[in-house]
Amino acid sequence: MDTLDNGRLKPHFAMNGGYGPLSYVKNSSYQGGVLESAKAIIEEEIATNLDISTNQIKNTFCLADFGCSTGKNSFPAMHTIIEAIKRKHESSDLKTPEFHVFLNDVVTNDFHTLFRSLPPQRDYGVAAVPGDFHGRLLPQSSIDFAYSSWSLHWLTEVPRAVADRDSPAWNGGEIFYCRERRVVYEAYLHQFERDLEAFLKSRTVEMVEGGIMALLIPGVPEFWDPRKEFTVVSTVELLRSSLIDMAKKGRLSKAKLESLNFPHYFPTPQELSAILQRSPNFSIERMEILKTETFLNAQGHTSCFRAVHQTMLTHHFGAEIVDELFDLYRKKLEASPAFSMPDNDRTIVLLTILKRIII
Ligand SMILES: C[S@@+](CC[C@H](N)C(=O)[O-])C[C@H]1O[C@@H](n2cnc3c(N)ncnc32)[C@H](O)[C@@H]1O
């Protein structure tokens, strides 16, 4: 293996663990809401595009979920995929293999809750694989089906230029990118490109030839009207506005605010497709634009955002500001006409089905 949990990932702050009211388990229905729309497409691709004749000799079928968190949305996804593969075997004269699922997330993930949440009736083996999915994690040619949902938008690091005061891309106080500041936008886009390419390079080695990969990556459309509509990018902007208010009240320092940048990138369909098309080892079999089926009110939305970002924000600003920050954030959501209507949510999820090219 060239690298094992290769150390590229800067301090990574996992989702809120456990089963409490602030946990990711209790507050991830928004991310999970896309599986319903993705299900039919994944099932269809398994039925028509997955070659099951090749794994008859080893008689095992291995799946991996990259960025599984504590499992709430991972287990239904793994179940959907396995059931579709079983049906495919049952309608052929091929023997149904044994199933093994590898659940990956960063080392700081709450794997204890993941294990405690394992479905008791499952008919597949499970192993946890801690580490950064941008590097090698699994044995060569071992994975028949790779899956990742709502995870690949996490960057290995904030683009360096954005955090450098001497760079034209210095982003002090903005906390995220916007299309108007091209230099910052491009620094983020290039980081996303590098990271996705690193992810695909590792999966190239780990996947069997002809293996299928389903990626669900949150993104944004080419255009949306920020005065009337919102996306996942606008929620970060709302957090920034809450942080600015708190800085003005002296509740946090300007320096702390200036040094915060969110380590995410939400691609447009065109951007994602351009990166994936450059991959020499995967063919794009299908790309669909989906939406989550879940609409959250301001409180639900705040809890979801908090379950994902609390650890990072606590590390940056200290635990004492976090309740107040999310309270302010919720009030801003409630006051915003754009956020009050489900139809105004223009966040998309890009479902891509890739196939490991047979050489
Ligand atoms: C928003 S959660 C999504 C969890 C789950 N897939 C779902 O759909 O609910 C993103 C997950 O990706 C994980 N993650 C982010 N970057 C990662 C990396 N480089 N390697 C492994 N896991 C990563 C995070 O720790 C987190 O658990």
The ligand as an SDF file (V2000), in Angstrom:
LIG
                    3D

 27 29  0  0  0  0  0  0  0  0999 V2000
  -22.5250   14.2580    6.7020 C   0  0  0  0  0  0  0  0  0  0  0  0
  -21.8170   12.7430    7.1980 S   0  0  0  0  0  0  0  0  0  0  0  0
  -22.6300   11.5910    6.1370 C   0  0  0  0  0  0  0  0  0  0  0  0
  -22.8130   10.2600    6.8190 C   0  0  0  0  0  0  0  0  0  0  0  0
  -23.6400    9.2380    6.0350 C   0  0  0  0  0  0  0  0  0  0  0  0
  -22.9620    8.8340    4.8230 N   0  0  0  0  0  0  0  0  0  0  0  0
  -25.0040    9.7630    5.7160 C   0  0  0  0  0  0  0  0  0  0  0  0
  -25.3760    9.8070    4.5400 O   0  0  0  0  0  0  0  0  0  0  0  0
  -25.7130   10.1650    6.6560 O   0  0  0  0  0  0  0  0  0  0  0  0
  -20.1930   12.8070    6.4480 C   0  0  0  0  0  0  0  0  0  0  0  0
  -19.2900   11.7140    6.9880 C   0  0  0  0  0  0  0  0  0  0  0  0
  -18.1170   11.6280    6.1830 O   0  0  0  0  0  0  0  0  0  0  0  0
  -17.0190   11.4640    7.0430 C   0  0  0  0  0  0  0  0  0  0  0  0
  -15.7980   11.8830    6.3560 N   0  0  0  0  0  0  0  0  0  0  0  0
  -15.5090   13.1140    5.9100 C   0  0  0  0  0  0  0  0  0  0  0  0
  -14.2760   13.1400    5.3730 N   0  0  0  0  0  0  0  0  0  0  0  0
  -13.7970   11.8860    5.4660 C   0  0  0  0  0  0  0  0  0  0  0  0
  -12.5800   11.2750    5.0790 C   0  0  0  0  0  0  0  0  0  0  0  0
  -11.6280   11.9700    4.4870 N   0  0  0  0  0  0  0  0  0  0  0  0
  -12.4150    9.9450    5.3250 N   0  0  0  0  0  0  0  0  0  0  0  0
  -13.3940    9.2260    5.9160 C   0  0  0  0  0  0  0  0  0  0  0  0
  -14.5840    9.7550    6.3130 N   0  0  0  0  0  0  0  0  0  0  0  0
  -14.7720   11.0690    6.0900 C   0  0  0  0  0  0  0  0  0  0  0  0
  -17.3580   12.3340    8.2290 C   0  0  0  0  0  0  0  0  0  0  0  0
  -16.5700   12.0390    9.3650 O   0  0  0  0  0  0  0  0  0  0  0  0
  -18.8220   12.0340    8.4010 C   0  0  0  0  0  0  0  0  0  0  0  0
  -19.0670   10.9610    9.2590 O   0  0  0  0  0  0  0  0  0  0  0  0
  1  2  1  0
  2  3  1  0
  2 10  1  0
  3  4  1  0
  4  5  1  0
  5  6  1  0
  5  7  1  0
  7  8  2  0
  7  9  1  0
 10 11  1  0
 11 12  1  0
 11 26  1  0
 12 13  1  0
 13 14  1  0
 13 24  1  0
 14 15  1  0
 14 23  1  0
 15 16  2  0
 16 17  1  0
 17 18  1  0
 17 23  2  0
 18 19  1  0
 18 20  2  0
 20 21  1  0
 21 22  2  0
 22 23  1  0
 24 25  1  0
 24 26  1  0
 26 27  1  0
M  CHG  2   2   1   9  -1
M  END
$$$$
